[in-house]
Amino acid sequence: MWNGFTPGLVVAPGLVVGALCMALGASAQEPARPTLILKQIVDGMPQGTQQEVQVLTAAFLPGQATVFHTHRFPVTVYVLEGAFTLEMEGHPAVTVSAGQSFVEPPGVRMTGYNRSPAAPLRVVVFYVGEPGTPFLDVHQH
């Protein structure tokens, strides 16, 4: 025996965790499960045998906006903090609040805004495109 360990003794990991929880006065917990935030069928995803996944973060100061742009493939935005307003040509403006998500369509000219005069905005952006495809294409108004 060495520091409480007996060589050759095999214990299932679940038993070790359960015993540790009981020793610490904690109860065993259910496994973590995901929460569905958005489920949507989209058009315009890459068709090749390989895709490049990009996960980006962006922070907007009060009143700050993105450039006027398009995306070649759908972009999913998840708002961590604040409210994100997206103005797209030919579509009504959309405001997405913290804890919500939205899919930006490909090929639509748009600008994203933090319309708050005081609160910051933080988002996570998920983009799947053909390898080497730029995240966005900048346009003139």
C-alpha beads as a LAMMPS data file, in Angstrom:
LAMMPS data file: protein, C-alpha beads

141 atoms
140 bonds

1 atom types
1 bond types

-500.0 500.0 xlo xhi
-500.0 500.0 ylo yhi
-500.0 500.0 zlo zhi

Masses

1 110.0

Atoms # bond

1 1 1 0.000 0.000 0.000
2 1 1 1.309 3.403 -1.011
3 1 1 -0.452 6.628 0.112
4 1 1 -3.786 4.821 0.460
5 1 1 -3.506 3.126 -2.953
6 1 1 -3.322 -0.640 -3.230
7 1 1 -1.490 -1.735 -6.406
8 1 1 -3.606 -4.010 -8.580
9 1 1 -6.924 -2.717 -7.156
10 1 1 -9.261 -1.662 -9.977
11 1 1 -12.239 0.552 -9.156
12 1 1 -14.781 1.843 -11.684
13 1 1 -14.414 5.625 -12.195
14 1 1 -18.108 6.173 -11.340
15 1 1 -17.587 4.547 -7.959
16 1 1 -14.613 6.786 -7.279
17 1 1 -16.590 9.918 -8.187
18 1 1 -19.604 8.764 -6.147
19 1 1 -17.405 7.972 -3.162
20 1 1 -15.639 11.334 -3.486
21 1 1 -18.996 13.179 -3.628
22 1 1 -20.233 11.346 -0.540
23 1 1 -16.966 12.049 1.266
24 1 1 -17.277 15.743 0.444
25 1 1 -20.928 15.839 1.469
26 1 1 -22.164 16.383 -2.107
27 1 1 -24.811 14.337 -3.858
28 1 1 -24.266 12.664 -7.206
29 1 1 -25.577 14.829 -10.044
30 1 1 -27.268 14.017 -13.302
31 1 1 -25.047 14.325 -16.372
32 1 1 -24.861 17.764 -17.984
33 1 1 -27.236 18.129 -20.921
34 1 1 -27.280 20.772 -23.653
35 1 1 -30.076 23.322 -23.991
36 1 1 -31.382 23.940 -27.510
37 1 1 -31.234 27.653 -28.325
38 1 1 -31.917 27.631 -32.053
39 1 1 -32.814 24.975 -34.593
40 1 1 -33.317 26.158 -38.152
41 1 1 -33.057 24.751 -41.663
42 1 1 -30.963 27.070 -43.834
43 1 1 -30.079 27.389 -47.493
44 1 1 -26.665 28.203 -48.878
45 1 1 -24.330 25.975 -46.847
46 1 1 -21.034 24.900 -48.465
47 1 1 -21.320 21.814 -50.683
48 1 1 -17.694 20.655 -50.798
49 1 1 -16.293 17.598 -49.030
50 1 1 -14.505 19.881 -46.552
51 1 1 -15.782 22.904 -44.655
52 1 1 -13.926 25.345 -42.454
53 1 1 -15.557 26.152 -39.106
54 1 1 -14.850 29.544 -37.573
55 1 1 -15.974 30.594 -34.102
56 1 1 -15.445 34.287 -33.460
57 1 1 -16.259 36.704 -30.671
58 1 1 -17.057 40.381 -31.062
59 1 1 -17.515 43.169 -28.539
60 1 1 -19.382 46.353 -29.466
61 1 1 -19.215 49.577 -27.514
62 1 1 -22.485 51.484 -27.059
63 1 1 -23.514 52.861 -30.460
64 1 1 -20.874 50.883 -32.379
65 1 1 -21.696 49.079 -35.663
66 1 1 -20.170 46.622 -38.124
67 1 1 -19.183 47.595 -41.642
68 1 1 -21.827 47.251 -44.379
69 1 1 -21.228 43.699 -45.598
70 1 1 -22.444 40.326 -46.873
71 1 1 -21.559 36.752 -45.995
72 1 1 -21.119 34.013 -48.580
73 1 1 -22.664 31.394 -46.294
74 1 1 -25.132 31.578 -43.363
75 1 1 -23.748 33.015 -40.122
76 1 1 -25.123 32.156 -36.689
77 1 1 -24.877 34.837 -33.994
78 1 1 -25.365 34.106 -30.275
79 1 1 -25.696 37.125 -27.997
80 1 1 -23.835 36.828 -24.691
81 1 1 -24.567 40.326 -23.369
82 1 1 -26.653 43.271 -24.529
83 1 1 -28.832 43.433 -27.641
84 1 1 -27.704 43.046 -31.260
85 1 1 -29.709 44.829 -33.965
86 1 1 -29.251 43.601 -37.512
87 1 1 -30.441 45.753 -40.410
88 1 1 -30.587 43.806 -43.696
89 1 1 -31.530 45.119 -47.145
90 1 1 -35.036 43.960 -48.073
91 1 1 -35.769 42.577 -44.576
92 1 1 -37.160 44.102 -41.391
93 1 1 -34.598 44.916 -38.696
94 1 1 -34.064 42.157 -36.141
95 1 1 -32.984 42.667 -32.522
96 1 1 -31.531 39.667 -30.699
97 1 1 -31.056 39.868 -26.906
98 1 1 -28.684 38.091 -24.519
99 1 1 -29.289 34.341 -24.543
100 1 1 -30.856 34.402 -28.016
101 1 1 -29.491 33.410 -31.407
102 1 1 -30.148 34.337 -35.045
103 1 1 -29.018 33.054 -38.445
104 1 1 -27.899 35.749 -40.879
105 1 1 -28.698 34.745 -44.483
106 1 1 -25.967 34.603 -47.129
107 1 1 -25.754 37.210 -49.891
108 1 1 -27.803 39.862 -48.070
109 1 1 -26.232 43.280 -47.481
110 1 1 -26.349 44.138 -43.789
111 1 1 -24.995 46.083 -40.841
112 1 1 -25.088 44.985 -37.196
113 1 1 -25.495 47.528 -34.399
114 1 1 -25.328 47.995 -30.666
115 1 1 -28.140 50.553 -30.446
116 1 1 -27.793 50.960 -26.680
117 1 1 -26.515 54.359 -25.530
118 1 1 -24.831 52.798 -22.472
119 1 1 -24.694 48.973 -22.445
120 1 1 -21.944 46.927 -24.102
121 1 1 -22.719 44.106 -26.547
122 1 1 -20.864 40.795 -26.760
123 1 1 -21.599 38.068 -29.317
124 1 1 -20.247 34.712 -30.440
125 1 1 -20.367 34.093 -34.182
126 1 1 -20.342 30.658 -35.846
127 1 1 -19.408 30.508 -39.535
128 1 1 -19.057 27.447 -41.739
129 1 1 -17.617 28.080 -45.191
130 1 1 -15.474 26.598 -47.877
131 1 1 -11.827 26.512 -46.729
132 1 1 -10.194 29.905 -47.212
133 1 1 -13.486 31.781 -47.724
134 1 1 -13.402 35.204 -46.051
135 1 1 -15.797 35.711 -43.159
136 1 1 -17.370 38.745 -44.843
137 1 1 -17.224 40.887 -47.936
138 1 1 -17.315 44.670 -47.393
139 1 1 -19.692 46.786 -49.535
140 1 1 -20.300 50.490 -50.028
141 1 1 -23.714 51.880 -49.027

Bonds

1 1 1 2
2 1 2 3
3 1 3 4
4 1 4 5
5 1 5 6
6 1 6 7
7 1 7 8
8 1 8 9
9 1 9 10
10 1 10 11
11 1 11 12
12 1 12 13
13 1 13 14
14 1 14 15
15 1 15 16
16 1 16 17
17 1 17 18
18 1 18 19
19 1 19 20
20 1 20 21
21 1 21 22
22 1 22 23
23 1 23 24
24 1 24 25
25 1 25 26
26 1 26 27
27 1 27 28
28 1 28 29
29 1 29 30
30 1 30 31
31 1 31 32
32 1 32 33
33 1 33 34
34 1 34 35
35 1 35 36
36 1 36 37
37 1 37 38
38 1 38 39
39 1 39 40
40 1 40 41
41 1 41 42
42 1 42 43
43 1 43 44
44 1 44 45
45 1 45 46
46 1 46 47
47 1 47 48
48 1 48 49
49 1 49 50
50 1 50 51
51 1 51 52
52 1 52 53
53 1 53 54
54 1 54 55
55 1 55 56
56 1 56 57
57 1 57 58
58 1 58 59
59 1 59 60
60 1 60 61
61 1 61 62
62 1 62 63
63 1 63 64
64 1 64 65
65 1 65 66
66 1 66 67
67 1 67 68
68 1 68 69
69 1 69 70
70 1 70 71
71 1 71 72
72 1 72 73
73 1 73 74
74 1 74 75
75 1 75 76
76 1 76 77
77 1 77 78
78 1 78 79
79 1 79 80
80 1 80 81
81 1 81 82
82 1 82 83
83 1 83 84
84 1 84 85
85 1 85 86
86 1 86 87
87 1 87 88
88 1 88 89
89 1 89 90
90 1 90 91
91 1 91 92
92 1 92 93
93 1 93 94
94 1 94 95
95 1 95 96
96 1 96 97
97 1 97 98
98 1 98 99
99 1 99 100
100 1 100 101
101 1 101 102
102 1 102 103
103 1 103 104
104 1 104 105
105 1 105 106
106 1 106 107
107 1 107 108
108 1 108 109
109 1 109 110
110 1 110 111
111 1 111 112
112 1 112 113
113 1 113 114
114 1 114 115
115 1 115 116
116 1 116 117
117 1 117 118
118 1 118 119
119 1 119 120
120 1 120 121
121 1 121 122
122 1 122 123
123 1 123 124
124 1 124 125
125 1 125 126
126 1 126 127
127 1 127 128
128 1 128 129
129 1 129 130
130 1 130 131
131 1 131 132
132 1 132 133
133 1 133 134
134 1 134 135
135 1 135 136
136 1 136 137
137 1 137 138
138 1 138 139
139 1 139 140
140 1 140 141
